Amino acid sequence: MKRTRRNRGRKANAAEYADARNDIARLIDVLQMELDKHHELAAGLVERNWGYVGDLKEVRSNLLNTVAFISGMELDEVQRFLDDANEND
């Protein structure tokens, strides 16, 4: 009987994991669409309205924390990665 419960628990865990992973993939797609919309709204206004910059800096900060969390990296390591990538652009 314990085996059956454990197996059900494992299957439930696997299903929950798959659901969460799919949700994250969808949210990443939505984020890209929202970034595109934000870019269209901000076009030509960024010089006069720092609010658009603030919006993206907030999203960036949240993403830095999310990447640090999921990767197990320190926040400053993630920041160095971005700095290095930006130097090469």
JOURTA-V64686 format. One record per pair of residues at least 4 apart in sequence whose ideal C-beta (glycine too) atoms are under 7 Angstrom apart, sorted by the first residue. I is the first residue (numbers start at 1). J is the second residue. Records with the same first field share a line. If there is no record, write none. Layout:
I: J ; J
This chain:
1: 5
2: 6
3: 7
4: 8
5: 9
6: 10
7: 11
8: 12
9: 13
10: 14
11: 15
12: 16
13: 17
14: 18
15: 19
16: 20
17: 21
18: 22
19: 23
20: 24
21: 25
22: 26
23: 27
24: 28
25: 29
26: 30
27: 31
28: 32
29: 33
30: 34
31: 35
32: 36
33: 37
34: 38
35: 39
36: 40
37: 41
38: 42 ; 55
39: 43
42: 46 ; 52
45: 49 ; 52
46: 52 ; 53
50: 54
51: 55
52: 56
53: 57
54: 58
55: 59
56: 60
57: 61
58: 62
59: 63
60: 64
61: 65
62: 66
63: 67
64: 68 ; 75 ; 78 ; 79
65: 69 ; 75
66: 70
67: 71 ; 78
68: 73 ; 74 ; 75 ; 78
73: 77 ; 78
75: 79
76: 80
77: 81
78: 82
79: 83
80: 84
81: 85
82: 86
83: 87
84: 88
85: 89
